Amino acid sequence: MNHMTTQRRQRGATLIVGLIMLVLVTLMMVTAFMLSSTNLKSVGNMQYRDEATAAANAAIEEVISTAAIFVTPVAKTITVGSYSVSVAKPECLYVIPIVINSSGDQNPGIHIEGIVASGASGYLETYWDIAVTVNDAMSGTGVETHQGIKITLPSDPNPCP
């Protein structure tokens, strides 16, 4: 009889240990699921940010592909894929007049037909800052980037008033 009582107690203990193990395994699975969904959100946010940065860079390339934006600086909005990119009016930081034959260099880097003498060339090295902002309402992504540009422009009309 003593032998049967011990077996009944063991069956009850096995049930309790089994339930505790089941709860622990369930908690581990819930934790793993929560961590994986958090990681998935993080990766998605990184992808949205990278896409917005690529859209900003594409807009900058489109803006600087012609010198017109530097002759008449104006703000504009460009659509790149599904992103609306706001390009601020380019800001002229400073200018340096280009002087012909101002160094002993045999190839001074600028050749203007018909001008042989030293002095002002009629051109300026201009340095610009272009600010670009991308805000995507659907994903909540916001990216702001700046691009520095150096471009040679005629001094008349003055590109940097």
FENTASUL-V454982 format. One record per residue. RES is the residue in one letter. PSI is psi in degrees with one decimal (* if undefined). D_FIRST is the distance of its C-alpha to the first C-alpha in Angstrom with 1 decimal. Layout:
res->RES psi->PSI d_first->D_FIRST
res->RES psi->PSI d_first->D_FIRST
This chain:
res->M psi->-36.9 d_first->0.0
res->N psi->-33.8 d_first->3.7
res->H psi->-38.5 d_first->5.2
res->M psi->-36.6 d_first->5.3
res->T psi->-39.3 d_first->6.7
res->T psi->-38.8 d_first->9.0
res->Q psi->-41.1 d_first->10.2
res->R psi->-41.1 d_first->11.2
res->R psi->-38.1 d_first->13.0
res->Q psi->-37.8 d_first->14.7
res->R psi->-40.4 d_first->15.9
res->G psi->-40.4 d_first->17.5
res->A psi->-38.0 d_first->19.1
res->T psi->-39.3 d_first->20.5
res->L psi->-44.7 d_first->22.0
res->I psi->-45.6 d_first->23.7
res->V psi->-41.1 d_first->25.0
res->G psi->-40.9 d_first->26.3
res->L psi->-41.4 d_first->28.1
res->I psi->-44.2 d_first->29.6
res->M psi->-39.6 d_first->30.9
res->L psi->-40.9 d_first->32.3
res->V psi->-43.8 d_first->34.2
res->L psi->-43.3 d_first->35.5
res->V psi->-39.8 d_first->36.8
res->T psi->-44.1 d_first->38.3
res->L psi->-40.8 d_first->40.1
res->M psi->-40.9 d_first->41.4
res->M psi->-40.8 d_first->42.8
res->V psi->-43.0 d_first->44.5
res->T psi->-44.2 d_first->46.0
res->A psi->-39.9 d_first->47.3
res->F psi->-44.3 d_first->48.8
res->M psi->-41.4 d_first->50.6
res->L psi->-40.2 d_first->52.0
res->S psi->-37.1 d_first->53.2
res->S psi->-34.3 d_first->55.0
res->T psi->-43.7 d_first->56.6
res->N psi->-38.4 d_first->57.8
res->L psi->-41.1 d_first->59.2
res->K psi->-41.4 d_first->61.1
res->S psi->-44.5 d_first->62.5
res->V psi->-40.5 d_first->63.7
res->G psi->-42.5 d_first->65.3
res->N psi->-39.8 d_first->67.1
res->M psi->-38.2 d_first->68.4
res->Q psi->-43.8 d_first->69.7
res->Y psi->-43.3 d_first->71.5
res->R psi->-43.1 d_first->73.1
res->D psi->-38.6 d_first->74.2
res->E psi->-41.0 d_first->75.7
res->A psi->-38.7 d_first->77.5
res->T psi->-40.9 d_first->78.9
res->A psi->-38.2 d_first->80.1
res->A psi->-40.0 d_first->81.8
res->A psi->-43.5 d_first->83.5
res->N psi->-37.5 d_first->84.7
res->A psi->-38.8 d_first->86.0
res->A psi->-40.5 d_first->87.9
res->I psi->-44.8 d_first->89.4
res->E psi->-40.1 d_first->90.6
res->E psi->-40.8 d_first->92.1
res->V psi->-42.6 d_first->93.9
res->I psi->3.2 d_first->95.4
res->S psi->-16.9 d_first->96.4
res->T psi->156.0 d_first->99.8
res->A psi->-3.7 d_first->101.9
res->A psi->-37.4 d_first->102.6
res->I psi->-23.2 d_first->99.8
res->F psi->-25.3 d_first->101.4
res->V psi->-42.8 d_first->104.9
res->T psi->84.9 d_first->103.8
res->P psi->130.6 d_first->100.5
res->V psi->146.8 d_first->98.4
res->A psi->149.1 d_first->94.8
res->K psi->162.2 d_first->93.2
res->T psi->129.9 d_first->90.0
res->I psi->137.8 d_first->88.8
res->T psi->122.1 d_first->86.1
res->V psi->108.7 d_first->84.1
res->G psi->-124.5 d_first->81.5
res->S psi->5.3 d_first->79.6
res->Y psi->138.4 d_first->80.5
res->S psi->119.0 d_first->83.4
res->V psi->123.3 d_first->85.0
res->S psi->118.0 d_first->87.3
res->V psi->117.1 d_first->89.9
res->A psi->160.3 d_first->91.7
res->K psi->124.8 d_first->95.4
res->P psi->138.4 d_first->96.0
res->E psi->122.6 d_first->97.0
res->C psi->121.1 d_first->99.8
res->L psi->-49.1 d_first->99.0
res->Y psi->166.4 d_first->102.2
res->V psi->153.4 d_first->105.0
res->I psi->121.1 d_first->107.0
res->P psi->140.5 d_first->110.5
res->I psi->124.7 d_first->111.0
res->V psi->130.3 d_first->114.1
res->I psi->139.1 d_first->115.9
res->N psi->41.1 d_first->116.8
res->S psi->-2.4 d_first->115.4
res->S psi->172.5 d_first->114.0
res->G psi->6.0 d_first->115.4
res->D psi->133.5 d_first->113.0
res->Q psi->-28.7 d_first->114.8
res->N psi->86.5 d_first->112.3
res->P psi->-6.3 d_first->111.6
res->G psi->-16.7 d_first->109.1
res->I psi->128.1 d_first->111.1
res->H psi->112.0 d_first->114.1
res->I psi->121.1 d_first->116.2
res->E psi->132.6 d_first->119.1
res->G psi->-8.3 d_first->122.5
res->I psi->120.7 d_first->121.5
res->V psi->-29.7 d_first->122.5
res->A psi->165.5 d_first->123.1
res->S psi->162.0 d_first->120.7
res->G psi->-164.2 d_first->119.3
res->A psi->139.7 d_first->117.2
res->S psi->-15.9 d_first->115.8
res->G psi->8.6 d_first->115.1
res->Y psi->155.0 d_first->111.4
res->L psi->142.0 d_first->108.5
res->E psi->115.9 d_first->105.1
res->T psi->144.3 d_first->102.9
res->Y psi->124.5 d_first->99.3
res->W psi->157.0 d_first->97.0
res->D psi->126.7 d_first->93.6
res->I psi->122.1 d_first->91.9
res->A psi->132.2 d_first->88.9
res->V psi->135.2 d_first->86.5
res->T psi->133.7 d_first->83.7
res->V psi->123.2 d_first->81.1
res->N psi->120.1 d_first->79.0
res->D psi->112.5 d_first->76.7
res->A psi->-32.5 d_first->75.5
res->M psi->-45.9 d_first->72.9
res->S psi->-13.3 d_first->70.9
res->G psi->14.2 d_first->72.1
res->T psi->136.3 d_first->73.5
res->G psi->127.2 d_first->76.5
res->V psi->134.6 d_first->78.4
res->E psi->133.0 d_first->81.7
res->T psi->155.2 d_first->83.6
res->H psi->144.6 d_first->87.0
res->Q psi->127.8 d_first->89.3
res->G psi->138.7 d_first->92.3
res->I psi->137.0 d_first->95.3
res->K psi->125.0 d_first->98.6
res->I psi->142.3 d_first->101.3
res->T psi->125.0 d_first->105.1
res->L psi->156.0 d_first->107.0
res->P psi->147.5 d_first->110.7
res->S psi->-12.0 d_first->111.9
res->D psi->116.4 d_first->113.7
res->P psi->153.9 d_first->112.2
res->N psi->116.8 d_first->110.2
res->P psi->-19.0 d_first->106.6
res->C psi->82.4 d_first->105.4
res->P psi->* d_first->107.4
